[in-house]
Amino acid sequence: MDSGIKTDPFVILKNAEMKRFIEKIIEGLLKLSGGVTSIVILLIVVFLFKEGVGLFGNSTIENGYVLSVNTSNPIDRLSPEQVKKIFDEEVTNWKEVGGPDEEIQVFRFEQIFDLYPEEELEGEKLSLRLNEEVAQNRGIIAFLPERYLLPSFKGKILKDERVSVSEFFFGKEWFPTSVPAAQFGMLPLLLGTLLVSFGAIAIALPFGLSVAIYLSEIAHPRVRKIFKPVIELLAGIPSVVYGFFGLVVVVPLIQKGFGLPVGETGLAGSLILAVMALPTIITVAEDAIRTTPRVMKEASLGLGATHWQTIWRVVLPYSVSGIMAAVVLGIGRAIGETMAVLMVTGNAAVMPTTLLEPVRTIPATIAAELGEAPAGSAHYESLFMLGCILFVLTLAISLSVEFISGKKRVNN
């Protein structure tokens, strides 16, 4: 008599079909999750660029206001930079901006209340007085609310300047709240971002790679077990804590060490970002180095190579892809960092020349100004355009490093 337990073939077939059914469900859920994630990312990018591109064609003059001059003045338009210099009294003669040899008289709407008593500015009298001021003063340039101008207004309204692509990408002054004409030159912000970020990577990469090699190839296992969790723990420290550390420790040291009037400089930002990027670079690079097959290292040593020659000639070339990934993640952390940079770089939107000057980065600008920018305004859309530039910049760096990494793998 057979004492073994016989399994019904029908039951086996049914269980197999059930497993395949469950696998199909799991596979479908994974595909759905990947598809939804891709669509969400695509929608975010589309929304970002839609808002950002809306900047171009917007007026640089504050909404609801106009710039007006006397009808005898041949000037028809002024650039935002010229308007700013005129109202800041850096330009005081029309001849300096292509007009007649006549002194410029800047007139703001608020000044009308200092020139006339209140009873003479009631109702339509206010509009008549504004009309008289512009009509009688040959050298005047007036910044006036459009709603107070009569249909018979006798002044010449200057042509409305629009934000251009060239002005935004190559302009050297960032004054989005300047009145009467805003300026959206993002070049100082882009250069400040690149200067601080690549300064941070130049500091962090040699140290990070050295520590990664030490932990993976040289350190005793006990040492590695202690240091690896500590380094990974550094990545979890909030960026505002790094910012406070930089503000209290790094900034005073830079100020005293270089004899500067202020210590909030690009160098302070680079040092803080380097410390913040180190855990990412060390962890990713160390994991990549440890994946080098043991047989390759033993073969190198068996051929007479020293330990350091094996690391330099075998381990690093084999793990170059992972090291490049560490570089990309480190640069991404540096370029996208906001709070710590905002606290230690001085936030001066000027063209940087050295790391020992205050600078302003793109992420810090977005964080500092987005809460103050009215939704739908040119200022608001310009911040979204800065976000587009940050996205393209990070994407370009990632693609460049991937290309270099792939080329090295082919050559090896």
C-alpha positions as CSV (number, residue, x, y, z in Angstrom):
1,M,0.0,0.0,0.0
2,D,1.4,3.4,-1.0
3,S,1.7,5.6,2.1
4,G,2.8,8.8,0.2
5,I,0.4,11.7,-0.2
6,K,-0.8,12.1,-3.7
7,T,-1.5,15.6,-4.9
8,D,-4.4,16.1,-7.2
9,P,-3.2,17.4,-10.6
10,F,-6.2,19.7,-10.8
11,V,-5.2,21.4,-7.5
12,I,-1.6,21.8,-8.7
13,L,-2.9,23.4,-12.0
14,K,-5.2,25.7,-10.1
15,N,-2.4,26.9,-7.7
16,A,-0.2,27.6,-10.7
17,E,-2.9,29.6,-12.4
18,M,-3.5,31.5,-9.2
19,K,0.2,32.4,-8.9
20,R,0.3,33.6,-12.5
21,F,-2.8,35.7,-11.8
22,I,-1.2,37.3,-8.8
23,E,2.0,37.9,-10.7
24,K,0.0,39.6,-13.5
25,I,-1.7,41.8,-10.9
26,I,1.6,42.8,-9.3
27,E,3.2,43.5,-12.8
28,G,0.2,45.6,-13.7
29,L,0.4,47.6,-10.5
30,L,4.1,48.2,-11.1
31,K,3.5,49.4,-14.6
32,L,0.7,51.6,-13.4
33,S,2.9,53.1,-10.7
34,G,5.7,53.8,-13.2
35,G,3.3,55.3,-15.7
36,V,1.6,57.5,-13.2
37,T,5.0,58.7,-11.8
38,S,6.2,59.5,-15.3
39,I,3.0,61.4,-16.1
40,V,3.2,63.4,-12.9
41,I,6.9,64.3,-13.5
42,L,6.0,65.3,-17.1
43,L,3.1,67.5,-15.9
44,I,5.4,69.2,-13.4
45,V,7.9,70.0,-16.0
46,V,5.3,71.3,-18.4
47,F,3.7,73.4,-15.7
48,L,7.1,74.8,-14.8
49,F,8.0,75.8,-18.4
50,K,4.5,77.1,-19.1
51,E,4.7,79.5,-16.2
52,G,8.3,80.5,-16.9
53,V,7.8,81.2,-20.7
54,G,5.0,83.5,-19.8
55,L,7.6,86.0,-18.6
56,F,8.6,87.0,-22.1
57,G,6.4,89.7,-23.5
58,N,5.4,91.1,-20.1
59,S,5.8,94.8,-19.5
60,T,8.7,95.9,-17.4
61,I,6.7,98.9,-16.2
62,E,4.5,98.3,-13.1
63,N,1.0,97.2,-14.1
64,G,-1.4,100.1,-14.3
65,Y,1.2,102.8,-14.6
66,V,2.8,104.6,-17.5
67,L,5.9,106.7,-18.2
68,S,5.3,110.1,-19.8
69,V,7.4,112.9,-21.1
70,N,6.7,116.3,-22.7
71,T,5.5,116.3,-26.3
72,S,8.5,118.3,-27.3
73,N,10.9,115.5,-26.2
74,P,11.9,113.3,-29.2
75,I,12.5,110.3,-26.9
76,D,9.9,107.6,-27.7
77,R,11.2,104.7,-25.6
78,L,13.7,104.0,-22.8
79,S,15.2,100.7,-21.8
80,P,14.6,99.5,-18.2
81,E,18.3,100.1,-17.4
82,Q,18.0,103.7,-18.6
83,V,14.8,104.3,-16.6
84,K,16.4,103.0,-13.5
85,K,19.4,105.3,-13.9
86,I,17.2,108.3,-14.5
87,F,15.0,107.7,-11.4
88,D,18.2,106.9,-9.4
89,E,19.6,110.2,-10.6
90,E,22.6,108.6,-12.2
91,V,21.5,110.1,-15.5
92,T,20.5,113.8,-15.1
93,N,20.5,115.1,-18.7
94,W,18.4,113.9,-21.7
95,K,21.4,114.1,-23.9
96,E,22.9,111.0,-22.1
97,V,20.0,108.9,-23.4
98,G,19.8,110.3,-26.9
99,G,17.5,113.2,-26.2
100,P,17.9,117.0,-26.2
101,D,20.5,118.8,-24.1
102,E,18.2,119.5,-21.2
103,E,18.1,118.6,-17.5
104,I,15.8,115.7,-16.6
105,Q,13.1,116.5,-14.1
106,V,11.9,113.2,-12.4
107,F,8.3,113.4,-11.3
108,R,6.5,110.7,-9.3
109,F,2.7,110.6,-8.7
110,E,3.1,111.2,-5.0
111,Q,4.8,114.6,-5.6
112,I,1.5,116.2,-6.8
113,F,0.2,116.2,-3.3
114,D,3.2,118.2,-2.1
115,L,2.7,120.8,-4.9
116,Y,-1.0,121.6,-4.5
117,P,-3.4,121.9,-1.5
118,E,-5.9,119.0,-1.0
119,E,-8.9,121.0,-2.2
120,E,-7.3,121.5,-5.6
121,L,-6.8,117.8,-6.2
122,E,-10.4,116.6,-5.7
123,G,-12.1,114.6,-8.5
124,E,-11.0,115.5,-12.0
125,K,-8.8,118.3,-10.7
126,L,-6.2,115.8,-9.9
127,S,-6.1,114.6,-13.5
128,L,-6.0,118.2,-14.8
129,R,-3.0,119.0,-12.5
130,L,-1.1,116.0,-13.7
131,N,-1.8,117.0,-17.3
132,E,-0.5,120.5,-16.6
133,E,2.7,119.3,-14.9
134,V,3.6,117.1,-17.9
135,A,2.6,119.7,-20.5
136,Q,4.5,122.6,-18.9
137,N,7.8,121.0,-18.1
138,R,9.9,120.3,-21.1
139,G,12.4,118.1,-19.3
140,I,10.0,116.1,-17.2
141,I,9.6,112.3,-17.1
142,A,6.6,111.3,-15.0
143,F,5.6,108.0,-13.5
144,L,1.8,108.1,-13.3
145,P,-1.2,105.8,-12.7
146,E,-3.0,105.2,-16.0
147,R,-6.4,105.6,-14.4
148,Y,-5.8,109.3,-13.7
149,L,-5.0,110.3,-17.3
150,L,-7.7,112.0,-19.2
151,P,-8.5,111.2,-22.8
152,S,-7.1,114.7,-23.7
153,F,-3.8,114.0,-21.9
154,K,-1.2,116.3,-23.5
155,G,1.9,114.3,-22.6
156,K,3.7,111.7,-24.6
157,I,3.4,108.2,-23.2
158,L,6.6,106.2,-23.8
159,K,6.3,102.9,-25.6
160,D,6.0,100.0,-23.2
161,E,9.2,97.9,-23.0
162,R,8.7,94.2,-22.8
163,V,10.9,91.5,-21.2
164,S,13.1,90.0,-24.0
165,V,14.9,86.7,-24.1
166,S,18.3,88.4,-24.5
167,E,17.6,90.8,-21.6
168,F,16.7,87.9,-19.3
169,F,19.6,85.6,-20.2
170,F,22.3,88.2,-20.7
171,G,21.2,91.0,-18.5
172,K,23.6,91.8,-15.6
173,E,21.2,93.4,-13.2
174,W,18.5,91.6,-11.2
175,F,16.0,94.1,-9.8
176,P,12.5,92.5,-10.3
177,T,10.8,94.9,-7.8
178,S,12.5,98.1,-9.2
179,V,10.0,101.0,-9.7
180,P,9.2,102.2,-12.2
181,A,10.9,99.7,-14.5
182,A,11.9,96.2,-13.3
183,Q,15.0,94.5,-14.5
184,F,15.3,90.7,-15.0
185,G,18.9,90.0,-15.8
186,M,19.6,86.5,-14.5
187,L,23.3,86.3,-15.4
188,P,24.5,87.3,-11.9
189,L,22.4,84.5,-10.4
190,L,23.5,81.9,-12.8
191,L,27.2,82.8,-12.3
192,G,26.7,82.8,-8.6
193,T,25.1,79.4,-8.7
194,L,27.9,77.9,-10.8
195,L,30.7,79.5,-8.8
196,V,29.4,78.3,-5.4
197,S,28.4,74.8,-6.7
198,F,31.6,74.0,-8.6
199,G,33.7,75.5,-5.8
200,A,31.9,73.1,-3.4
201,I,32.5,70.1,-5.7
202,A,36.2,71.0,-6.2
203,I,36.5,70.9,-2.4
204,A,34.3,67.9,-1.7
205,L,35.3,65.5,-4.5
206,P,39.0,64.9,-3.6
207,F,38.1,64.4,0.1
208,G,35.0,62.3,-0.6
209,L,36.9,60.0,-3.1
210,S,39.8,59.6,-0.6
211,V,37.5,58.6,2.2
212,A,35.6,56.2,-0.1
213,I,38.9,54.5,-1.1
214,Y,40.0,54.3,2.5
215,L,36.8,52.8,3.8
216,S,36.5,50.3,1.0
217,E,40.1,49.2,0.4
218,I,42.2,50.2,3.4
219,A,40.2,50.5,6.6
220,H,39.8,47.6,9.0
221,P,36.3,46.2,9.0
222,R,35.7,47.4,12.5
223,V,36.7,51.0,11.6
224,R,34.4,50.8,8.5
225,K,31.5,49.6,10.6
226,I,31.9,52.7,12.9
227,F,32.6,55.4,10.3
228,K,30.1,54.3,7.6
229,P,27.0,54.9,9.7
230,V,28.4,58.1,11.1
231,I,29.0,59.5,7.6
232,E,25.5,58.4,6.4
233,L,24.0,60.1,9.4
234,L,25.5,63.4,8.3
235,A,23.2,63.3,5.2
236,G,20.2,63.4,7.5
237,I,21.1,66.7,9.2
238,P,18.7,69.5,8.1
239,S,20.2,72.1,5.8
240,V,19.2,74.9,8.2
241,V,21.5,73.4,10.8
242,Y,24.4,73.5,8.4
243,G,23.4,77.1,7.7
244,F,23.5,78.0,11.3
245,F,26.9,76.3,11.7
246,G,28.2,78.2,8.7
247,L,26.8,81.5,10.0
248,V,28.3,81.1,13.5
249,V,31.6,79.3,12.7
250,V,32.6,79.5,9.0
251,V,31.6,83.1,8.2
252,P,33.6,84.7,11.1
253,L,36.6,82.6,10.2
254,I,36.5,83.8,6.5
255,Q,36.0,87.4,7.5
256,K,39.0,87.4,9.9
257,G,41.2,85.1,7.8
258,F,40.9,87.2,4.6
259,G,40.4,90.6,6.3
260,L,37.0,91.1,4.6
261,P,34.3,93.6,5.6
262,V,31.8,90.7,5.7
263,G,32.2,87.0,5.8
264,E,29.0,86.0,3.9
265,T,30.7,85.1,0.6
266,G,30.7,82.6,-2.1
267,L,33.6,80.8,-0.3
268,A,31.4,80.3,2.8
269,G,28.7,78.8,0.6
270,S,31.1,76.5,-1.1
271,L,32.5,75.2,2.1
272,I,29.1,74.5,3.6
273,L,27.9,72.8,0.4
274,A,31.1,70.8,0.3
275,V,30.4,69.4,3.8
276,M,26.8,68.7,2.8
277,A,27.8,66.9,-0.4
278,L,30.4,64.8,1.3
279,P,28.1,62.1,2.7
280,T,26.5,61.5,-0.7
281,I,29.8,61.4,-2.6
282,I,31.4,59.1,0.0
283,T,28.5,56.6,0.3
284,V,27.9,56.2,-3.4
285,A,31.5,56.1,-4.4
286,E,32.4,53.6,-1.6
287,D,29.6,51.3,-2.7
288,A,30.8,51.5,-6.3
289,I,34.4,50.7,-5.3
290,R,33.4,47.7,-3.2
291,T,31.6,46.2,-6.2
292,T,34.9,45.5,-7.9
293,P,35.2,41.7,-8.3
294,R,37.7,40.2,-5.9
295,V,39.2,38.1,-8.7
296,M,40.3,41.2,-10.6
297,K,42.1,42.6,-7.6
298,E,43.8,39.2,-6.8
299,A,44.9,38.9,-10.5
300,S,46.5,42.3,-10.4
301,L,48.3,41.6,-7.1
302,G,49.3,38.2,-8.5
303,L,51.0,39.9,-11.5
304,G,53.2,41.9,-9.1
305,A,51.2,45.1,-8.8
306,T,51.2,46.8,-5.4
307,H,48.1,47.6,-3.4
308,W,48.0,51.2,-4.5
309,Q,48.7,50.3,-8.2
310,T,45.8,47.9,-8.0
311,I,43.5,50.6,-6.6
312,W,44.7,53.1,-9.3
313,R,44.8,50.8,-12.3
314,V,42.0,48.3,-11.6
315,V,39.6,49.4,-8.9
316,L,39.0,53.0,-9.9
317,P,38.6,52.3,-13.7
318,Y,36.2,49.5,-12.9
319,S,34.1,51.6,-10.6
320,V,34.2,54.8,-12.7
321,S,30.5,54.6,-13.4
322,G,29.5,54.6,-9.8
323,I,32.0,57.4,-9.0
324,M,30.5,59.5,-11.8
325,A,27.1,58.9,-10.2
326,A,28.5,60.2,-6.9
327,V,29.7,63.3,-8.7
328,V,26.3,63.9,-10.3
329,L,24.5,63.5,-7.0
330,G,27.0,65.7,-5.3
331,I,26.6,68.5,-7.9
332,G,22.9,68.1,-7.8
333,R,22.9,68.5,-4.0
334,A,25.1,71.6,-4.4
335,I,23.2,73.3,-7.2
336,G,19.8,72.6,-5.7
337,E,20.6,73.6,-2.1
338,T,18.6,76.6,-0.8
339,M,18.5,77.3,2.9
340,A,22.1,76.9,3.9
341,V,23.3,78.9,0.9
342,L,20.7,81.6,1.6
343,M,22.1,82.0,5.1
344,V,25.9,82.3,4.4
345,T,26.4,83.8,0.9
346,G,25.3,87.4,1.5
347,N,22.5,87.3,-1.2
348,A,24.0,90.1,-3.3
349,A,22.6,89.8,-6.9
350,V,25.8,91.2,-8.5
351,M,28.2,89.9,-11.1
352,P,30.7,87.7,-9.1
353,T,34.4,87.8,-9.8
354,T,35.8,85.8,-6.9
355,L,34.7,83.5,-4.2
356,L,35.5,86.2,-1.6
357,E,32.5,88.3,-2.6
358,P,28.8,88.0,-1.6
359,V,26.8,86.2,-4.3
360,R,23.3,85.0,-4.8
361,T,22.3,81.7,-6.2
362,I,19.2,80.7,-8.2
363,P,17.6,78.5,-5.5
364,A,18.2,81.1,-2.9
365,T,16.6,83.8,-5.1
366,I,13.5,81.6,-5.6
367,A,13.1,80.9,-1.9
368,A,13.6,84.5,-0.9
369,E,11.4,86.2,-3.4
370,L,8.5,83.7,-4.3
371,G,6.5,84.6,-1.2
372,E,6.6,88.4,-2.1
373,A,5.9,88.1,-5.9
374,P,2.2,88.6,-6.8
375,A,0.8,85.5,-8.6
376,G,0.8,86.1,-12.4
377,S,3.1,89.1,-12.3
378,A,6.3,89.3,-14.3
379,H,8.3,88.9,-11.1
380,Y,6.3,85.7,-10.3
381,E,6.9,84.3,-13.8
382,S,10.6,85.2,-13.7
383,L,11.1,83.0,-10.7
384,F,9.5,80.1,-12.5
385,M,11.9,80.8,-15.4
386,L,14.8,80.6,-13.0
387,G,13.4,77.2,-11.9
388,C,13.4,76.1,-15.6
389,I,17.0,77.1,-15.9
390,L,17.9,75.2,-12.8
391,F,16.1,72.1,-14.2
392,V,18.0,72.4,-17.6
393,L,21.3,73.0,-15.8
394,T,20.9,69.9,-13.6
395,L,19.8,67.8,-16.6
396,A,22.7,69.0,-18.7
397,I,25.2,68.1,-16.0
398,S,23.7,64.6,-15.6
399,L,23.7,63.9,-19.3
400,S,27.3,65.2,-19.6
401,V,28.5,63.0,-16.8
402,E,26.6,60.0,-18.2
403,F,28.2,60.6,-21.6
404,I,31.7,60.8,-20.1
405,S,31.1,57.7,-18.0
406,G,29.8,55.7,-20.9
407,K,32.7,56.7,-23.1
408,K,35.2,55.6,-20.4
409,R,33.5,52.3,-20.0
410,V,33.7,51.7,-23.8
411,N,37.4,52.6,-23.8
412,N,38.2,50.4,-20.9
